[in-house]
């Protein structure tokens, strides 16, 4: 939701997104729940041009050239629900002509929701 908001409004001074989805088209295939979630949410599917267009219309990546808000993206490396490569599509784009600044932080051995890793003895490693 944060990635969508910063691409469609400039009302925020800064934003932080956690394990976000930026491209509904690629998330459909790469997420462990993509097909089921997209069907239940009526977001579209990649089996027709109309379905792909519907997925793309719901993608924050579609609005990336409009982002002016400084954005910190937190991403769990082991997240299967919102895979890291989805956020990387938004982060690894050409520098914004509008001046939006970007930063990303990858959290090792964490999934959804983000939690510190726990070792086998029960102690926290994070």
N, C-alpha and C positions, 0 to 999 in steps of 0.2 A: 504494500500500500504506500509506503514512504517513497519508493522509486517512482510510482505513478504520480504522487502528489507533487514532487519536485519537478516533474516534467510537464505538469499541466497548470501550475500556479507559481507565482514568485512571492507568495505571502510569508514564507519562512526565511529567517536569517541564516539558518544552518539546519542540517538534518542528519540523522543516523539511521541506517537501515540494517537489519539483521537477517541473514539468510533469505534474501529477497529473490523473487522471480522477476526477471527483466524481459524475457522472451518466451511468450506462451507457446510459440511454435516448437522451439527446441525443448522446452520443459515437458511438453506432451510426451516426448520419447525418452528423455533423460531422467525424469523423476520416477521414483518408485510408485507414485500414486497418480502420475500425470493423466493417463487415459481415463481412469475412474473419476478423478476429481473434475477434469474438464467436461466429461459427460454430465455428471451430476450438477455442475454449475452452469451448464449450457454455454460453455465457452467456445465450442467448435471442435473440429478434428481435422487431421491432415489428409483425409481421404477425398476431398473435393476442393476445388478452387474457392468456393464459398466458405468452406470450413476453415481453410488456411487463412483466408482474409479475416474471418471472425476472430481467430486466435491472434492474428497480428494486431487487429484493432484494440485488443485487450492487453497489449504488451507495452510496458513502460519504455522499452527500447525504441519504440516508434517515435517517442517524444524527446529523445536524447538531445537533439539540437536545441531544444527550448530550455534545457536545465541551466539555471543561473545560480541556484542555491548551492553553497558549499556542502558536499555530501561525504560522509564517512560510511563506508560499507563494511560491516563485520560479516565474516563468512566462515562457517565451520567447514574444515577440510573434509570431514567424513559425512557430511550431510547428504543423505540419499533423497530426501524430500525436495530440497531446493539445492540442486548440485552447484558446486563452486563455479563451474564453467558458465553457468547462466549469468551470475554477477560479473564475471570477467568480460562478458560481451559488452556490458555497459562501461566498465572501468577502462578497458583497453581500446578506447576509441580515440580518434584524433582530438587534440586539444580543443576545447570549446571556444568558438569564436565569440560567444557571449560572456566569457570570463568566469564561468563556473569552475570551482576548484574541487579536486577529487582526492580521496585517500582511501586506501583499503587496508584491512587487517585480516589475516587468515589465522583462524584458531585451530591448531593441530588437535587431532584425535577427539573432535567434538562433532556432534550431530545436531538434530533438531529435537528439543530445544537445546541451546548451547549450555553446556555444563562443563566444569573442570573435569579433566580425566581423573579417574580414581585407580590407584594401584591395587594389586591383588591382596594386599594386607589391610586394605580399607582406608588407607591414608590418602588424602588429596594430593595430587601432583600439580595442581594449578592454583 
